[in-house]
């Protein structure tokens, strides 16, 4: 990179590269510093892109979620025009299932809520319909007998690793550069100053996008970034000989979910562990929890071949809101983190 970069972004996950792509396209000289930590959230995230069907998210996230859903199709086309053809993004629809008669009684009201969200501008919902259990099972054959479900056709999923790779490819086209190393921040005359592996790097502006490690970067300049790691364990299996690529996402009144990717991959998720620290490993209890829940929802997946257990550390903020914007009291430092389990949805 000739001369001083306009912006240095600390963090090589989806958030960091999403920032880099926009800045590179805007003509700013941009540097991404990636420590390549094991377990950063993008590497493990499941990739359900359908916030309109969530009944756990805060109403405060609605506006940001609406903007994110409007942006995703635009981003996919933009990346393709920049030569990144495989983003891992696809519209496959979803089933919001009722597992008991009591839950089934709430489905008409839930459908009305989702329809209102669609009318208010929330994307990735599509056509809505109430299905019987057998109708739902026809769309997702391994599903257990259930009393009913809501089907919405517009739900999408994304392979986070492919999307990250696409962002890198497109960013490099716009002269974004990357360095592997450990970034530290100091203060010089009230401005943030950057070092990489103890070497000073002149830069105009710095962005902290360090995911679950962001709080330690803020502490270097006396700023409290209230983010901590929330560990997620996610299990991938293969349905040998079956094409799972068009099966819908499975959600419901629980935090666990099932989604699929072609040609035969099925994903079970996920734990939400608030006391894991930065430990990146699977646990017997976590794996059992995810498998028990998934197979109670879809016992027809029991013969699936265990393929992989992914573990990611989500950057979780106590109020479950992302932390975005200029750092207090430091004019050239910005913060972009805290998306928790919604990073693949809201991050870009």
C-alpha positions in Angstrom: 0.0 0.0 0.0 1.6 3.2 -1.1 1.7 5.9 1.6 -0.5 6.1 4.6 -3.8 4.1 4.5 -6.9 6.1 5.0 -8.4 3.4 7.2 -7.1 0.4 9.1 -9.7 -2.2 10.2 -8.7 -4.5 13.1 -10.5 -7.8 12.5 -10.7 -10.2 9.6 -14.2 -11.5 10.1 -17.4 -10.7 8.3 -17.8 -7.3 9.9 -14.2 -6.2 9.2 -14.4 -7.3 5.5 -17.9 -5.8 5.1 -16.5 -2.4 6.2 -13.4 -2.9 4.0 -15.5 -3.6 0.9 -17.6 -0.5 1.3 -14.5 1.7 2.0 -12.5 0.2 -0.9 -15.4 0.8 -3.3 -15.6 4.4 -2.1 -12.0 4.9 -3.2 -10.4 4.9 0.3 -7.1 3.1 0.7 -7.9 0.4 3.2 -5.9 -2.1 5.3 -7.4 -5.1 7.1 -5.4 -6.5 10.0 -6.3 -10.1 10.8 -4.8 -12.0 13.7 -6.5 -15.1 12.4 -7.8 -16.2 15.8 -9.4 -19.7 15.9 -13.1 -19.7 16.6 -14.1 -16.3 15.2 -17.9 -16.2 14.7 -18.0 -16.1 10.9 -16.2 -19.4 10.6 -19.0 -21.2 12.6 -22.2 -19.2 12.0 -25.1 -21.1 10.7 -26.4 -18.4 8.4 -30.2 -18.1 8.7 -31.2 -14.8 7.1 -34.8 -14.3 8.1 -35.1 -12.0 11.1 -38.8 -11.4 10.4 -39.7 -14.8 11.8 -37.8 -14.3 15.0 -39.8 -13.9 18.2 -36.7 -13.6 20.4 -35.1 -10.4 18.9 -35.7 -7.0 20.4 -38.1 -4.6 18.7 -35.2 -2.1 18.7 -33.5 -4.3 16.1 -36.4 -4.0 13.7 -35.1 -1.0 11.7 -31.6 -2.4 11.4 -33.0 -5.8 10.4 -35.2 -4.2 7.7 -32.2 -2.3 6.3 -30.1 -5.5 6.4 -32.7 -7.5 4.4 -33.0 -4.7 1.8 -29.2 -4.7 1.5 -28.5 -8.4 1.1 -29.8 -8.9 -2.5 -28.0 -5.7 -3.5 -24.8 -6.9 -1.9 -25.0 -10.3 -3.6 -25.3 -8.6 -7.0 -22.6 -6.1 -6.2 -20.2 -8.9 -5.3 -21.0 -10.8 -8.4 -20.3 -7.7 -10.5 -16.9 -7.6 -8.8 -16.1 -11.2 -9.7 -17.1 -13.0 -6.5 -19.7 -15.3 -8.0 -20.3 -17.7 -5.1 -21.6 -15.9 -2.0 -23.3 -18.9 -0.5 -26.6 -17.0 -0.4 -29.9 -18.6 -1.4 -33.6 -18.2 -0.8 -35.0 -21.6 0.4 -38.0 -20.7 2.6 -38.6 -21.6 6.2 -41.0 -23.5 8.4 -41.8 -22.0 11.8 -43.0 -25.1 13.6 -45.4 -25.8 16.4 -44.3 -28.8 18.5 -47.4 -28.9 20.8 -51.1 -28.2 20.4 -50.7 -25.2 22.6 -48.0 -23.8 20.3 -50.2 -24.6 17.3 -52.9 -22.5 18.8 -50.6 -19.5 18.6 -49.7 -19.9 14.9 -52.5 -17.8 13.4 -51.5 -14.9 15.7 -47.8 -15.4 14.9 -48.6 -15.4 11.2 -50.4 -12.1 11.6 -47.4 -10.6 13.4 -45.0 -11.7 10.6 -47.4 -10.3 8.0 -47.4 -7.0 9.7 -43.6 -7.0 9.8 -43.6 -7.7 6.0 -46.0 -4.8 5.5 -43.7 -2.5 7.5 -40.8 -3.3 5.2 -39.2 -6.4 6.5 -37.7 -8.5 3.7 -37.0 -12.2 3.4 -40.5 -13.2 4.3 -42.3 -13.8 1.0 -45.6 -15.6 0.8 -47.1 -16.8 4.1 -49.3 -19.8 4.8 -50.4 -22.1 7.6 -49.6 -25.7 7.0 -50.7 -29.0 8.6 -48.1 -31.2 10.0 -48.1 -33.5 7.0 -47.8 -30.6 4.7 -44.8 -29.4 6.6 -43.3 -32.9 6.5 -43.6 -33.0 2.8 -41.3 -30.0 2.6 -38.8 -31.4 5.2 -39.2 -35.2 5.1 -37.2 -36.0 8.3 -39.5 -33.8 10.4 -41.3 -35.4 13.4 -45.1 -35.5 13.4 -46.2 -32.0 14.4 -49.6 -30.2 14.7 -48.7 -27.4 12.3 -46.3 -24.8 11.0 -46.1 -21.4 9.2 -44.4 -21.5 5.8 -42.8 -18.4 4.5 -41.2 -18.6 1.1 -38.7 -15.7 1.3 -36.4 -16.9 4.0 -32.8 -17.2 3.0 -29.6 -18.7 4.3 -26.0 -18.0 3.6 -22.7 -19.9 4.0 -20.7 -17.5 6.1 -17.4 -18.9 4.9 -18.3 -18.4 1.3 -19.7 -14.9 1.9 -16.5 -14.0 3.7 -14.4 -15.3 0.8 -16.5 -13.4 -1.6 -16.1 -10.1 0.3 -12.3 -10.7 0.4 -12.2 -11.3 -3.4 -14.2 -8.3 -4.2 -12.3 -6.1 -1.8 -9.0 -7.0 -3.3 -10.3 -5.8 -6.6 -10.7 -2.4 -5.0 -7.2 -2.4 -3.7 -8.0 -3.4 -0.1 -4.9 -4.9 1.5 -4.5 -7.3 4.4 -1.8 -8.0 6.9 -1.6 -10.9 9.3 -0.5 -9.9 12.7 -1.5 -8.5 16.1 -2.7 -5.0 16.2 -2.5 -2.7 19.2 -3.9 0.8 19.7 -2.4 3.7 21.6 -3.1 7.4 22.0 -1.1 10.2 20.6 -2.3 13.7 21.1 -5.9 12.5 21.6 -5.9 10.4 18.5 -5.7 6.6 18.1 -2.4 5.3 16.8 -1.7 1.9 15.4 1.0 -0.7 15.8 1.1 -4.2 14.1 3.4 -6.6 15.9 5.1 -3.6 17.7 5.8 -1.8 14.4 4.1 1.7 14.1 1.8 2.0 11.1 0.7 5.5 10.2 -3.0 5.6 9.5 -5.7 8.3 9.4 -8.6 6.3 10.9 -9.0 3.0 12.8 -12.0 0.7 13.0 -12.3 -1.9 15.8 -14.1 -4.9 14.3 -12.5 -7.5 16.5 -15.5 -9.6 17.2 -15.4 -11.4 20.6 -11.9 -9.9 21.2 -13.0 -6.2 20.8 -13.2 -5.4 24.4 -9.4 -5.9 24.9 -8.8 -3.5 22.0 -11.0 -0.8 23.6 -9.2 -1.3 26.9 -5.9 -0.3 25.3 -7.2 3.3 24.9 -9.4 3.4 28.0 -12.7 2.6 26.3 -15.2 0.1 27.7 -16.6 -2.0 24.8 -19.1 -4.2 26.6 -18.7 -7.3 24.5 -17.9 -10.8 25.7 -17.6 -14.2 23.9 -20.8 -16.3 23.7 -19.7 -19.8 22.5 -21.8 -21.5 20.0 -21.5 -25.2 19.1 -23.0 -26.2 15.8 -23.1 -29.7 14.3 -22.9 -30.5 10.6 -24.1 -33.9 9.3 -24.5 -35.5 5.8 -27.5 -37.2 4.4 -25.7 -39.6 2.1 -27.6 -40.0 -1.2 -30.2 -37.3 -0.5 -30.3 -33.8 -2.0 -31.0 -31.5 0.9 -30.3 -28.2 -0.9 -33.9 -27.1 -1.3 -35.2 -28.2 2.2 -36.5 -25.2 4.2 -35.0 -23.8 7.4 -36.6 -25.1 10.5 -37.3 -22.7 13.4 -39.8 -22.4 16.2 -40.3 -21.2 19.8 -36.9 -22.5 20.8 -33.3 -21.2 20.3 -32.3 -24.2 18.3 -32.7 -24.6 14.5 -32.0 -26.8 11.5 -31.0 -25.7 8.1 -29.5 -27.3 5.0 -26.9 -26.7 2.3 -26.3 -28.7 -0.9 -25.6 -31.2 -1.9 -26.4 -33.2 1.3 -25.4 -31.1 4.3 -27.7 -30.5 7.3 -26.8 -28.1 10.2 -28.0 -28.4 13.8 -27.6 -25.4 16.1 -26.7 -24.1 18.5 -25.6 -23.6 22.0 -25.5 -20.1 23.5 -22.9 -20.3 26.3 -22.3 -17.1 28.2 -19.5 -18.4 30.5 -17.2 -19.9 27.9 -14.6 -17.2 27.8 -12.4 -17.5 24.8 -12.2 -21.3 24.9 -12.7 -22.7 21.4 -13.7 -26.4 21.9 -16.7 -28.6 21.8 -18.1 -30.0 25.0 -19.9 -33.3 25.6 -22.8 -31.4 27.2 -23.1 -28.9 24.3 -23.0 -31.6 21.6 -25.6 -33.7 23.5 -27.9 -30.6 23.9 -27.7 -29.8 20.2 -28.2 -33.4 19.0 -31.1 -34.1 21.4 -33.0 -31.0 20.3 -32.4 -31.5 16.6 -33.4 -35.2 16.6 -36.5 -34.5 18.7 -37.5 -32.1 15.9 -36.4 -34.2 13.0 -35.9 -37.9 14.1 -35.5 -38.8 10.4 -32.0 -37.3 10.6 -30.8 -39.9 13.1 -29.0 -42.0 10.3 -27.1 -38.9 9.1 -23.3 -39.1 9.0 -21.6 -36.9 11.6 -19.4 -34.6 9.5 -18.1 -31.7 11.6 -18.6 -29.8 14.9 -17.9 -26.1 14.5 -17.3 -23.8 17.5 -17.5 -20.1 17.2 -17.3 -17.2 19.7 -20.0 -14.6 19.1 -19.4 -11.0 20.2 -22.2 -10.6 22.6 -23.3 -7.3 24.2 -25.4 -7.3 27.4 -28.3 -5.4 25.8 -28.1 -7.6 22.6 -27.6 -4.5 20.5 -24.7 -4.0 18.1 -22.1 -1.4 19.0 -21.6 0.9 16.0 -20.1 4.3 15.5 -17.4 6.7 16.7 -15.6 5.9 19.9 -16.2 8.5 22.6 -13.5 11.1 22.9 -11.3 9.7 20.1 -12.1 11.4 16.8 -10.4 8.9 14.5 -11.5 5.6 16.2 -14.7 3.7 15.3 -16.3 0.6 16.7 -18.1 -2.1 14.8 -18.9 -5.1 16.9 -21.4 -6.7 19.3 -23.8 -8.4 16.8 -24.0 -11.6 18.9 -25.8 -14.4 17.1 -27.0 -12.1 14.4 -23.7 -11.3 12.8 -24.4 -13.0 9.5 -27.8 -11.4 9.3 -26.9 -7.8 10.3 -23.2 -7.7 9.7 -23.0 -6.8 6.0 
